[in-house]
Amino acid sequence: MTAHVIDGKAHAASLRLAVGGAVEGLKRAYGLTPGLAVVLVGADPASEVYVRNKGVATRAAGMNSLEFKMPEDCSQEALLSQVRALNEDPSVHGILVQFPLPGHIDQTRVIAAIDPAKDVDGLHPMNAGRLMAGVSGLAPCTPLGCVRLIKDRVADLSGKRALVLGRSSLVGKPMALLLLNENCTVTLAHSRTKDVADECRRADILVAAVGRPHFVKGGWIKPGATVIDVGINRVPAPEKGTGKTRLVGDVDFDAACEIAGAITPVPGGVGPMTIAGLLANAVTAACAQAGVPVPEM
Ligand code: NAP
């Protein structure tokens, strides 16, 4: 079998288009322009690229984009004050604090300071609780994007066996809950799981979010399974001695292609869906704050 390669870029482009259409409609019908604020602490080059890309995508979708840069040595209190000011600003409907934060800042306190209604990253305990209760709220963008990709391949998720590899609050746990809310039978595996390969072999849907290059081997995959590779790992490029690097996922893509029914590549799979999902969350948040229906996206 040669797996269908899921084109995350194309899916993300169509979601971004739908978000842009939704924003146009909100402007026309209610004079509502969703605003997304991103706070960046320090000058980590990768974070700067992410923030820049988010700004470009936000503006391209017709939304207002605000960026707040704070110095690496800014105090916890200064960051919390910035977040509180954005909570109070009616033109800001979504707030995202770019992670990782410098070591002296308590990430948990920062997340808790964000108004849950503006928590477009879906990390506030209130939104995590809503996800656990299976009621609507803002869920983390990466797992939301994964569900969209899975649903495009698997028409009915009900009763499907899903394995999520990795239990982070950002990806693994919300991913497992989203799949549970879709009536999958979910297993959540982690570094203490006894026989990960065996767990994988039973899964109709396999989501890998481990952060280890090519961790999932071809022989671990159930024939015909849908494989979603969240991992982003930088490894040396095959050309020896050049110092070049390339990105690979958590799944041995070439081997998995021989067995899976569908698979996301890295890059070009889950990654593009994350920013598109963020934009969709910003629209959802803006509608909830304005008390208007959320358009189809
Ligand atoms: P993380 O916080 O480091 O969590 C990794 C998880 O993998 C942990 O739960 C860990 O288990 C588990 N794990 C580690 N070694 C394992 C092993 N040998 N067997 C089974 N489980 C193992 O990472 P994350 O933030 O969830 O991110 C995971 C990957 O996704 C990273 O490569 C990251 O760059 C990528 N990512 C991509 C996107 C995107 O937009 N595409 C977004 C976010 C993250 P324990 O809990 O037991 O330690």
py3Dmol code that shows the C-alpha trace and the ligand (Angstrom):
import py3Dmol

protein = """\
ATOM      1  CA  MET A   1       0.000   0.000   0.000  1.00  0.00           C
ATOM      2  CA  THR A   2       1.163   3.529  -0.670  1.00  0.00           C
ATOM      3  CA  ALA A   3      -0.379   5.957   1.740  1.00  0.00           C
ATOM      4  CA  HIS A   4      -2.299   9.031   0.717  1.00  0.00           C
ATOM      5  CA  VAL A   5      -0.107  11.977   1.734  1.00  0.00           C
ATOM      6  CA  ILE A   6      -2.284  14.543   3.487  1.00  0.00           C
ATOM      7  CA  ASP A   7      -1.507  18.014   2.153  1.00  0.00           C
ATOM      8  CA  GLY A   8      -1.541  20.201   5.264  1.00  0.00           C
ATOM      9  CA  LYS A   9      -0.585  23.282   3.268  1.00  0.00           C
ATOM     10  CA  ALA A  10      -3.644  22.946   1.023  1.00  0.00           C
ATOM     11  CA  HIS A  11      -5.950  22.282   3.990  1.00  0.00           C
ATOM     12  CA  ALA A  12      -4.505  25.259   5.846  1.00  0.00           C
ATOM     13  CA  ALA A  13      -4.892  27.492   2.781  1.00  0.00           C
ATOM     14  CA  SER A  14      -8.550  26.567   2.463  1.00  0.00           C
ATOM     15  CA  LEU A  15      -9.136  27.144   6.202  1.00  0.00           C
ATOM     16  CA  ARG A  16      -7.401  30.531   5.991  1.00  0.00           C
ATOM     17  CA  LEU A  17      -9.624  31.398   3.046  1.00  0.00           C
ATOM     18  CA  ALA A  18     -12.711  30.401   5.032  1.00  0.00           C
ATOM     19  CA  VAL A  19     -11.494  32.505   7.976  1.00  0.00           C
ATOM     20  CA  GLY A  20     -10.965  35.466   5.636  1.00  0.00           C
ATOM     21  CA  GLY A  21     -14.518  35.046   4.304  1.00  0.00           C
ATOM     22  CA  ALA A  22     -15.866  34.827   7.860  1.00  0.00           C
ATOM     23  CA  VAL A  23     -14.024  38.026   8.837  1.00  0.00           C
ATOM     24  CA  GLU A  24     -15.438  39.837   5.794  1.00  0.00           C
ATOM     25  CA  GLY A  25     -18.928  38.740   6.824  1.00  0.00           C
ATOM     26  CA  LEU A  26     -18.443  39.914  10.427  1.00  0.00           C
ATOM     27  CA  LYS A  27     -17.231  43.325   9.255  1.00  0.00           C
ATOM     28  CA  ARG A  28     -20.214  43.686   6.927  1.00  0.00           C
ATOM     29  CA  ALA A  29     -22.894  42.392   9.273  1.00  0.00           C
ATOM     30  CA  TYR A  30     -21.737  43.737  12.643  1.00  0.00           C
ATOM     31  CA  GLY A  31     -18.819  46.119  12.008  1.00  0.00           C
ATOM     32  CA  LEU A  32     -16.721  43.585  13.947  1.00  0.00           C
ATOM     33  CA  THR A  33     -13.017  43.246  13.116  1.00  0.00           C
ATOM     34  CA  PRO A  34     -11.397  40.499  15.183  1.00  0.00           C
ATOM     35  CA  GLY A  35      -8.103  41.560  16.779  1.00  0.00           C
ATOM     36  CA  LEU A  36      -5.302  39.184  17.718  1.00  0.00           C
ATOM     37  CA  ALA A  37      -2.476  40.280  20.024  1.00  0.00           C
ATOM     38  CA  VAL A  38       0.777  38.349  20.284  1.00  0.00           C
ATOM     39  CA  VAL A  39       3.232  38.949  23.120  1.00  0.00           C
ATOM     40  CA  LEU A  40       6.852  37.956  22.567  1.00  0.00           C
ATOM     41  CA  VAL A  41       9.365  37.987  25.404  1.00  0.00           C
ATOM     42  CA  GLY A  42      13.040  38.043  24.395  1.00  0.00           C
ATOM     43  CA  ALA A  43      14.567  37.520  20.967  1.00  0.00           C
ATOM     44  CA  ASP A  44      14.565  33.767  20.340  1.00  0.00           C
ATOM     45  CA  PRO A  45      15.009  33.583  16.521  1.00  0.00           C
ATOM     46  CA  ALA A  46      12.518  30.715  16.048  1.00  0.00           C
ATOM     47  CA  SER A  47       9.890  32.519  18.151  1.00  0.00           C
ATOM     48  CA  GLU A  48      10.474  35.737  16.200  1.00  0.00           C
ATOM     49  CA  VAL A  49       9.800  33.863  12.942  1.00  0.00           C
ATOM     50  CA  TYR A  50       6.601  32.298  14.371  1.00  0.00           C
ATOM     51  CA  VAL A  51       5.368  35.674  15.597  1.00  0.00           C
ATOM     52  CA  ARG A  52       6.124  37.344  12.275  1.00  0.00           C
ATOM     53  CA  ASN A  53       4.295  34.565  10.387  1.00  0.00           C
ATOM     54  CA  LYS A  54       1.314  34.844  12.709  1.00  0.00           C
ATOM     55  CA  GLY A  55       1.157  38.600  12.110  1.00  0.00           C
ATOM     56  CA  VAL A  56       1.271  38.166   8.332  1.00  0.00           C
ATOM     57  CA  ALA A  57      -1.434  35.467   8.404  1.00  0.00           C
ATOM     58  CA  THR A  58      -3.650  37.519  10.742  1.00  0.00           C
ATOM     59  CA  ARG A  59      -3.508  40.591   8.508  1.00  0.00           C
ATOM     60  CA  ALA A  60      -4.011  38.477   5.368  1.00  0.00           C
ATOM     61  CA  ALA A  61      -7.254  37.173   6.897  1.00  0.00           C
ATOM     62  CA  GLY A  62      -8.457  40.766   7.340  1.00  0.00           C
ATOM     63  CA  MET A  63      -8.016  40.860  11.119  1.00  0.00           C
ATOM     64  CA  ASN A  64      -6.170  43.394  13.240  1.00  0.00           C
ATOM     65  CA  SER A  65      -2.762  42.171  14.345  1.00  0.00           C
ATOM     66  CA  LEU A  66      -0.961  43.625  17.354  1.00  0.00           C
ATOM     67  CA  GLU A  67       2.538  42.659  18.462  1.00  0.00           C
ATOM     68  CA  PHE A  68       4.083  43.428  21.847  1.00  0.00           C
ATOM     69  CA  LYS A  69       7.785  42.771  22.276  1.00  0.00           C
ATOM     70  CA  MET A  70       9.178  42.642  25.784  1.00  0.00           C
ATOM     71  CA  PRO A  71      12.835  42.329  26.774  1.00  0.00           C
ATOM     72  CA  GLU A  72      14.291  38.941  27.779  1.00  0.00           C
ATOM     73  CA  ASP A  73      14.828  40.199  31.333  1.00  0.00           C
ATOM     74  CA  CYS A  74      11.344  41.658  31.770  1.00  0.00           C
ATOM     75  CA  SER A  75       9.814  40.870  35.144  1.00  0.00           C
ATOM     76  CA  GLN A  76       6.971  38.442  35.740  1.00  0.00           C
ATOM     77  CA  GLU A  77       4.880  41.398  36.962  1.00  0.00           C
ATOM     78  CA  ALA A  78       5.566  43.438  33.807  1.00  0.00           C
ATOM     79  CA  LEU A  79       4.409  40.556  31.617  1.00  0.00           C
ATOM     80  CA  LEU A  80       1.297  39.985  33.747  1.00  0.00           C
ATOM     81  CA  SER A  81       0.486  43.729  33.531  1.00  0.00           C
ATOM     82  CA  GLN A  82       0.776  43.571  29.756  1.00  0.00           C
ATOM     83  CA  VAL A  83      -1.580  40.582  29.646  1.00  0.00           C
ATOM     84  CA  ARG A  84      -4.086  42.333  31.959  1.00  0.00           C
ATOM     85  CA  ALA A  85      -4.012  45.450  29.765  1.00  0.00           C
ATOM     86  CA  LEU A  86      -4.844  43.299  26.724  1.00  0.00           C
ATOM     87  CA  ASN A  87      -7.632  41.599  28.702  1.00  0.00           C
ATOM     88  CA  GLU A  88      -9.188  45.056  29.191  1.00  0.00           C
ATOM     89  CA  ASP A  89      -8.737  46.219  25.581  1.00  0.00           C
ATOM     90  CA  PRO A  90     -12.052  45.760  23.702  1.00  0.00           C
ATOM     91  CA  SER A  91     -10.302  45.827  20.289  1.00  0.00           C
ATOM     92  CA  VAL A  92      -8.311  42.714  21.270  1.00  0.00           C
ATOM     93  CA  HIS A  93     -10.314  39.487  21.035  1.00  0.00           C
ATOM     94  CA  GLY A  94      -7.452  36.989  21.178  1.00  0.00           C
ATOM     95  CA  ILE A  95      -4.240  36.983  23.220  1.00  0.00           C
ATOM     96  CA  LEU A  96      -1.330  34.686  22.573  1.00  0.00           C
ATOM     97  CA  VAL A  97       1.838  34.717  24.647  1.00  0.00           C
ATOM     98  CA  GLN A  98       4.593  33.084  22.597  1.00  0.00           C
ATOM     99  CA  PHE A  99       6.282  30.147  24.354  1.00  0.00           C
ATOM    100  CA  PRO A 100       8.868  29.217  25.481  1.00  0.00           C
ATOM    101  CA  LEU A 101       9.220  32.002  28.040  1.00  0.00           C
ATOM    102  CA  PRO A 102      12.523  32.824  29.771  1.00  0.00           C
ATOM    103  CA  GLY A 103      13.233  30.556  32.768  1.00  0.00           C
ATOM    104  CA  HIS A 104      12.513  33.213  35.413  1.00  0.00           C
ATOM    105  CA  ILE A 105       8.892  33.543  34.270  1.00  0.00           C
ATOM    106  CA  ASP A 106       6.207  31.192  35.565  1.00  0.00           C
ATOM    107  CA  GLN A 107       4.354  30.020  32.453  1.00  0.00           C
ATOM    108  CA  THR A 108       1.410  28.681  34.472  1.00  0.00           C
ATOM    109  CA  ARG A 109       0.772  32.089  36.059  1.00  0.00           C
ATOM    110  CA  VAL A 110       0.920  33.787  32.666  1.00  0.00           C
ATOM    111  CA  ILE A 111      -1.615  31.360  31.152  1.00  0.00           C
ATOM    112  CA  ALA A 112      -3.902  31.801  34.163  1.00  0.00           C
ATOM    113  CA  ALA A 113      -3.763  35.620  33.779  1.00  0.00           C
ATOM    114  CA  ILE A 114      -5.208  35.549  30.249  1.00  0.00           C
ATOM    115  CA  ASP A 115      -8.954  36.183  30.077  1.00  0.00           C
ATOM    116  CA  PRO A 116     -10.325  32.693  29.158  1.00  0.00           C
ATOM    117  CA  ALA A 117     -12.587  34.357  26.562  1.00  0.00           C
ATOM    118  CA  LYS A 118      -9.453  35.675  24.787  1.00  0.00           C
ATOM    119  CA  ASP A 119      -7.314  32.545  25.286  1.00  0.00           C
ATOM    120  CA  VAL A 120      -6.894  31.614  21.602  1.00  0.00           C
ATOM    121  CA  ASP A 121      -4.202  29.070  22.499  1.00  0.00           C
ATOM    122  CA  GLY A 122      -6.810  27.178  24.534  1.00  0.00           C
ATOM    123  CA  LEU A 123      -4.423  26.624  27.425  1.00  0.00           C
ATOM    124  CA  HIS A 124      -6.251  28.414  30.275  1.00  0.00           C
ATOM    125  CA  PRO A 125      -7.505  25.939  32.928  1.00  0.00           C
ATOM    126  CA  MET A 126     -11.067  27.118  32.226  1.00  0.00           C
ATOM    127  CA  ASN A 127     -10.776  26.147  28.546  1.00  0.00           C
ATOM    128  CA  ALA A 128      -8.964  22.903  29.401  1.00  0.00           C
ATOM    129  CA  GLY A 129     -11.879  22.119  31.738  1.00  0.00           C
ATOM    130  CA  ARG A 130     -14.432  22.886  29.031  1.00  0.00           C
ATOM    131  CA  LEU A 131     -12.619  20.534  26.676  1.00  0.00           C
ATOM    132  CA  MET A 132     -12.640  17.844  29.354  1.00  0.00           C
ATOM    133  CA  ALA A 133     -16.357  18.399  29.966  1.00  0.00           C
ATOM    134  CA  GLY A 134     -16.985  18.144  26.212  1.00  0.00           C
ATOM    135  CA  VAL A 135     -18.567  21.614  26.038  1.00  0.00           C
ATOM    136  CA  SER A 136     -17.644  24.250  23.491  1.00  0.00           C
ATOM    137  CA  GLY A 137     -14.725  26.542  24.241  1.00  0.00           C
ATOM    138  CA  LEU A 138     -11.333  27.432  22.833  1.00  0.00           C
ATOM    139  CA  ALA A 139      -9.126  24.358  22.312  1.00  0.00           C
ATOM    140  CA  PRO A 140      -5.382  24.343  21.476  1.00  0.00           C
ATOM    141  CA  CYS A 141      -4.778  25.046  17.778  1.00  0.00           C
ATOM    142  CA  THR A 142      -2.443  22.175  16.890  1.00  0.00           C
ATOM    143  CA  PRO A 143      -4.759  19.356  18.045  1.00  0.00           C
ATOM    144  CA  LEU A 144      -7.718  21.190  16.489  1.00  0.00           C
ATOM    145  CA  GLY A 145      -5.834  21.228  13.195  1.00  0.00           C
ATOM    146  CA  CYS A 146      -5.094  17.512  13.551  1.00  0.00           C
ATOM    147  CA  VAL A 147      -8.787  16.717  14.016  1.00  0.00           C
ATOM    148  CA  ARG A 148      -9.611  18.633  10.841  1.00  0.00           C
ATOM    149  CA  LEU A 149      -7.014  16.617   8.903  1.00  0.00           C
ATOM    150  CA  ILE A 150      -8.239  13.315  10.368  1.00  0.00           C
ATOM    151  CA  LYS A 151     -11.899  14.103   9.636  1.00  0.00           C
ATOM    152  CA  ASP A 152     -11.037  14.768   6.023  1.00  0.00           C
ATOM    153  CA  ARG A 153      -9.820  11.161   5.703  1.00  0.00           C
ATOM    154  CA  VAL A 154     -12.035   9.324   8.187  1.00  0.00           C
ATOM    155  CA  ALA A 155     -15.694  10.163   7.635  1.00  0.00           C
ATOM    156  CA  ASP A 156     -16.932   8.668  10.905  1.00  0.00           C
ATOM    157  CA  LEU A 157     -14.557   8.664  13.854  1.00  0.00           C
ATOM    158  CA  SER A 158     -17.054   6.988  16.147  1.00  0.00           C
ATOM    159  CA  GLY A 159     -15.660   3.772  17.643  1.00  0.00           C
ATOM    160  CA  LYS A 160     -12.280   4.089  15.930  1.00  0.00           C
ATOM    161  CA  ARG A 161      -9.246   3.134  18.011  1.00  0.00           C
ATOM    162  CA  ALA A 162      -7.006   6.180  18.410  1.00  0.00           C
ATOM    163  CA  LEU A 163      -3.562   6.237  19.941  1.00  0.00           C
ATOM    164  CA  VAL A 164      -2.006   9.538  20.962  1.00  0.00           C
ATOM    165  CA  LEU A 165       1.726   9.373  21.619  1.00  0.00           C
ATOM    166  CA  GLY A 166       2.750  12.121  24.054  1.00  0.00           C
ATOM    167  CA  ARG A 167       0.810  13.704  26.922  1.00  0.00           C
ATOM    168  CA  SER A 168       1.791  17.379  26.897  1.00  0.00           C
ATOM    169  CA  SER A 169      -0.832  19.997  27.814  1.00  0.00           C
ATOM    170  CA  LEU A 170      -0.187  21.683  24.468  1.00  0.00           C
ATOM    171  CA  VAL A 171      -0.682  18.680  22.176  1.00  0.00           C
ATOM    172  CA  GLY A 172      -1.113  15.154  23.600  1.00  0.00           C
ATOM    173  CA  LYS A 173      -3.755  15.644  26.300  1.00  0.00           C
ATOM    174  CA  PRO A 174      -6.055  17.995  24.351  1.00  0.00           C
ATOM    175  CA  MET A 175      -5.626  15.769  21.286  1.00  0.00           C
ATOM    176  CA  ALA A 176      -6.802  12.747  23.280  1.00  0.00           C
ATOM    177  CA  LEU A 177      -9.798  14.701  24.626  1.00  0.00           C
ATOM    178  CA  LEU A 178     -10.793  15.993  21.192  1.00  0.00           C
ATOM    179  CA  LEU A 179     -10.712  12.445  19.813  1.00  0.00           C
ATOM    180  CA  LEU A 180     -12.668  11.197  22.829  1.00  0.00           C
ATOM    181  CA  ASN A 181     -15.260  13.902  22.170  1.00  0.00           C
ATOM    182  CA  GLU A 182     -15.478  12.471  18.617  1.00  0.00           C
ATOM    183  CA  ASN A 183     -16.317   9.086  20.206  1.00  0.00           C
ATOM    184  CA  CYS A 184     -12.987   7.436  19.426  1.00  0.00           C
ATOM    185  CA  THR A 185     -11.676   4.798  21.821  1.00  0.00           C
ATOM    186  CA  VAL A 186      -8.556   6.622  22.941  1.00  0.00           C
ATOM    187  CA  THR A 187      -5.256   5.428  24.385  1.00  0.00           C
ATOM    188  CA  LEU A 188      -2.775   8.038  25.592  1.00  0.00           C
ATOM    189  CA  ALA A 189       0.815   6.750  25.567  1.00  0.00           C
ATOM    190  CA  HIS A 190       3.895   8.386  27.090  1.00  0.00           C
ATOM    191  CA  SER A 191       7.457   7.648  28.151  1.00  0.00           C
ATOM    192  CA  ARG A 192       6.348   5.142  30.819  1.00  0.00           C
ATOM    193  CA  THR A 193       4.077   3.162  28.472  1.00  0.00           C
ATOM    194  CA  LYS A 194       5.223  -0.478  28.509  1.00  0.00           C
ATOM    195  CA  ASP A 195       4.975  -1.550  24.874  1.00  0.00           C
ATOM    196  CA  VAL A 196       4.484   1.507  22.682  1.00  0.00           C
ATOM    197  CA  ALA A 197       4.900  -0.474  19.439  1.00  0.00           C
ATOM    198  CA  ASP A 198       2.124  -2.845  20.427  1.00  0.00           C
ATOM    199  CA  GLU A 199      -0.190   0.038  21.358  1.00  0.00           C
ATOM    200  CA  CYS A 200       0.512   1.647  17.979  1.00  0.00           C
ATOM    201  CA  ARG A 201      -0.285  -1.534  16.041  1.00  0.00           C
ATOM    202  CA  ARG A 202      -3.879  -1.502  17.338  1.00  0.00           C
ATOM    203  CA  ALA A 203      -4.576   2.091  16.301  1.00  0.00           C
ATOM    204  CA  ASP A 204      -6.824   3.052  13.381  1.00  0.00           C
ATOM    205  CA  ILE A 205      -5.697   6.627  14.044  1.00  0.00           C
ATOM    206  CA  LEU A 206      -2.189   7.312  15.286  1.00  0.00           C
ATOM    207  CA  VAL A 207      -1.129  10.775  16.397  1.00  0.00           C
ATOM    208  CA  ALA A 208       2.569  11.134  17.221  1.00  0.00           C
ATOM    209  CA  ALA A 209       3.611  14.099  19.396  1.00  0.00           C
ATOM    210  CA  VAL A 210       6.788  12.924  21.055  1.00  0.00           C
ATOM    211  CA  GLY A 211       9.525  15.207  19.734  1.00  0.00           C
ATOM    212  CA  ARG A 212      11.877  12.357  18.700  1.00  0.00           C
ATOM    213  CA  PRO A 213      12.951  11.988  15.069  1.00  0.00           C
ATOM    214  CA  HIS A 214      11.550   8.872  13.353  1.00  0.00           C
ATOM    215  CA  PHE A 215      10.452   7.403  16.682  1.00  0.00           C
ATOM    216  CA  VAL A 216       7.492   5.540  15.153  1.00  0.00           C
ATOM    217  CA  LYS A 217       8.685   2.730  12.884  1.00  0.00           C
ATOM    218  CA  GLY A 218       6.855   1.461   9.812  1.00  0.00           C
ATOM    219  CA  GLY A 219       6.272  -1.921  11.447  1.00  0.00           C
ATOM    220  CA  TRP A 220       4.387  -0.277  14.336  1.00  0.00           C
ATOM    221  CA  ILE A 221       1.603   0.955  12.077  1.00  0.00           C
ATOM    222  CA  LYS A 222      -1.665  -0.875  11.512  1.00  0.00           C
ATOM    223  CA  PRO A 223      -2.230  -1.423   7.773  1.00  0.00           C
ATOM    224  CA  GLY A 224      -4.485   1.334   6.437  1.00  0.00           C
ATOM    225  CA  ALA A 225      -4.217   3.514   9.552  1.00  0.00           C
ATOM    226  CA  THR A 226      -4.395   7.313   9.431  1.00  0.00           C
ATOM    227  CA  VAL A 227      -1.116   8.680  10.780  1.00  0.00           C
ATOM    228  CA  ILE A 228      -0.784  12.268  11.984  1.00  0.00           C
ATOM    229  CA  ASP A 229       2.783  13.350  12.643  1.00  0.00           C
ATOM    230  CA  VAL A 230       2.923  16.390  14.928  1.00  0.00           C
ATOM    231  CA  GLY A 231       6.648  16.152  15.624  1.00  0.00           C
ATOM    232  CA  ILE A 232       9.053  18.796  14.342  1.00  0.00           C
ATOM    233  CA  ASN A 233      12.666  17.689  14.745  1.00  0.00           C
ATOM    234  CA  ARG A 234      15.739  19.318  13.250  1.00  0.00           C
ATOM    235  CA  VAL A 235      18.340  16.743  12.177  1.00  0.00           C
ATOM    236  CA  PRO A 236      21.541  16.905  10.099  1.00  0.00           C
ATOM    237  CA  ALA A 237      20.855  16.842   6.342  1.00  0.00           C
ATOM    238  CA  PRO A 238      22.022  13.731   4.413  1.00  0.00           C
ATOM    239  CA  GLU A 239      24.794  15.709   2.658  1.00  0.00           C
ATOM    240  CA  LYS A 240      27.626  15.012   5.130  1.00  0.00           C
ATOM    241  CA  GLY A 241      29.927  17.779   6.294  1.00  0.00           C
ATOM    242  CA  THR A 242      27.776  20.608   4.956  1.00  0.00           C
ATOM    243  CA  GLY A 243      26.406  21.540   8.374  1.00  0.00           C
ATOM    244  CA  LYS A 244      22.965  21.720   6.767  1.00  0.00           C
ATOM    245  CA  THR A 245      19.890  20.562   8.651  1.00  0.00           C
ATOM    246  CA  ARG A 246      16.387  19.464   7.718  1.00  0.00           C
ATOM    247  CA  LEU A 247      13.084  18.946   9.502  1.00  0.00           C
ATOM    248  CA  VAL A 248      11.680  15.475  10.115  1.00  0.00           C
ATOM    249  CA  GLY A 249       8.709  14.225  12.073  1.00  0.00           C
ATOM    250  CA  ASP A 250       8.253  11.671  14.839  1.00  0.00           C
ATOM    251  CA  VAL A 251       7.314   9.005  12.275  1.00  0.00           C
ATOM    252  CA  ASP A 252       9.635   7.199   9.870  1.00  0.00           C
ATOM    253  CA  PHE A 253       7.754   8.674   6.915  1.00  0.00           C
ATOM    254  CA  ASP A 254       9.119   6.512   4.076  1.00  0.00           C
ATOM    255  CA  ALA A 255       8.524   3.237   5.933  1.00  0.00           C
ATOM    256  CA  ALA A 256       5.117   4.376   7.192  1.00  0.00           C
ATOM    257  CA  CYS A 257       4.013   5.277   3.657  1.00  0.00           C
ATOM    258  CA  GLU A 258       4.217   1.578   2.739  1.00  0.00           C
ATOM    259  CA  ILE A 259       1.685   0.588   5.401  1.00  0.00           C
ATOM    260  CA  ALA A 260      -0.505   3.532   6.429  1.00  0.00           C
ATOM    261  CA  GLY A 261      -3.680   4.503   4.604  1.00  0.00           C
ATOM    262  CA  ALA A 262      -2.956   8.213   4.979  1.00  0.00           C
ATOM    263  CA  ILE A 263      -0.149  10.196   6.555  1.00  0.00           C
ATOM    264  CA  THR A 264       0.882  13.794   7.128  1.00  0.00           C
ATOM    265  CA  PRO A 265       4.375  14.802   5.940  1.00  0.00           C
ATOM    266  CA  VAL A 266       6.835  16.935   7.913  1.00  0.00           C
ATOM    267  CA  PRO A 267       7.109  19.693   6.925  1.00  0.00           C
ATOM    268  CA  GLY A 268       3.830  20.511   5.187  1.00  0.00           C
ATOM    269  CA  GLY A 269       1.425  18.493   7.328  1.00  0.00           C
ATOM    270  CA  VAL A 270       0.239  19.563  10.767  1.00  0.00           C
ATOM    271  CA  GLY A 271       2.470  22.652  11.020  1.00  0.00           C
ATOM    272  CA  PRO A 272       0.552  24.884   8.559  1.00  0.00           C
ATOM    273  CA  MET A 273      -2.733  23.946  10.253  1.00  0.00           C
ATOM    274  CA  THR A 274      -1.623  25.428  13.566  1.00  0.00           C
ATOM    275  CA  ILE A 275      -1.596  29.076  12.435  1.00  0.00           C
ATOM    276  CA  ALA A 276      -4.797  28.583  10.419  1.00  0.00           C
ATOM    277  CA  GLY A 277      -6.416  27.096  13.550  1.00  0.00           C
ATOM    278  CA  LEU A 278      -5.233  30.069  15.578  1.00  0.00           C
ATOM    279  CA  LEU A 279      -6.967  32.439  13.159  1.00  0.00           C
ATOM    280  CA  ALA A 280     -10.160  30.377  13.386  1.00  0.00           C
ATOM    281  CA  ASN A 281      -9.955  30.508  17.199  1.00  0.00           C
ATOM    282  CA  ALA A 282      -9.544  34.296  17.065  1.00  0.00           C
ATOM    283  CA  VAL A 283     -12.733  34.585  14.992  1.00  0.00           C
ATOM    284  CA  THR A 284     -14.568  32.247  17.384  1.00  0.00           C
ATOM    285  CA  ALA A 285     -13.383  34.312  20.367  1.00  0.00           C
ATOM    286  CA  ALA A 286     -14.389  37.603  18.725  1.00  0.00           C
ATOM    287  CA  CYS A 287     -17.889  36.296  17.949  1.00  0.00           C
ATOM    288  CA  ALA A 288     -18.378  35.004  21.500  1.00  0.00           C
ATOM    289  CA  GLN A 289     -17.274  38.360  22.936  1.00  0.00           C
ATOM    290  CA  ALA A 290     -19.554  40.280  20.578  1.00  0.00           C
ATOM    291  CA  GLY A 291     -22.460  37.883  21.200  1.00  0.00           C
ATOM    292  CA  VAL A 292     -22.882  37.018  17.514  1.00  0.00           C
ATOM    293  CA  PRO A 293     -23.050  33.566  15.881  1.00  0.00           C
ATOM    294  CA  VAL A 294     -19.757  31.958  14.862  1.00  0.00           C
ATOM    295  CA  PRO A 295     -19.639  31.650  11.052  1.00  0.00           C
ATOM    296  CA  GLU A 296     -18.910  28.324   9.350  1.00  0.00           C
ATOM    297  CA  MET A 297     -15.147  27.934   8.819  1.00  0.00           C
TER     298      MET A 297
END
"""
ligand_1 = """\
48
NAP
P 6.707 17.615 25.006
O 6.032 18.565 25.924
O 8.184 17.442 25.108
O 6.017 16.176 25.224
C 6.543 15.029 24.633
C 5.740 13.843 25.074
O 6.319 12.693 24.484
C 5.739 13.614 26.583
O 4.425 13.358 27.042
C 6.634 12.387 26.763
O 6.227 11.509 27.810
C 6.446 11.671 25.446
N 7.590 10.815 25.181
C 8.889 11.146 25.210
N 9.652 10.065 24.957
C 8.804 9.033 24.767
C 8.975 7.654 24.495
N 10.192 7.123 24.360
N 7.881 6.890 24.377
C 6.641 7.414 24.504
N 6.417 8.720 24.777
C 7.486 9.503 24.905
O 6.420 17.959 23.496
P 5.139 18.670 22.798
O 5.132 20.115 23.103
O 3.915 17.868 23.034
O 5.576 18.511 21.264
C 5.787 17.248 20.680
C 6.348 17.428 19.289
O 5.407 18.150 18.515
C 7.629 18.266 19.228
O 8.442 17.773 18.181
C 7.152 19.657 18.888
O 8.123 20.423 18.210
C 5.997 19.327 17.978
N 4.960 20.364 17.898
C 4.518 20.692 16.663
C 3.520 21.629 16.507
C 3.032 21.955 15.133
O 2.449 23.008 14.916
N 3.213 21.067 14.176
C 2.973 22.263 17.612
C 3.423 21.885 18.886
C 4.410 20.917 19.011
P 6.317 11.916 29.376
O 5.164 12.846 29.610
O 6.185 10.631 30.078
O 7.639 12.579 29.555
"""
view = py3Dmol.view(width=600, height=400)
view.addModel(protein, "pdb")
view.setStyle({"model": 0}, {"cartoon": {"style": "trace"}})
view.addModel(ligand_1, "xyz")
view.setStyle({"model": 1}, {"stick": {}})
view.zoomTo()
view.show()
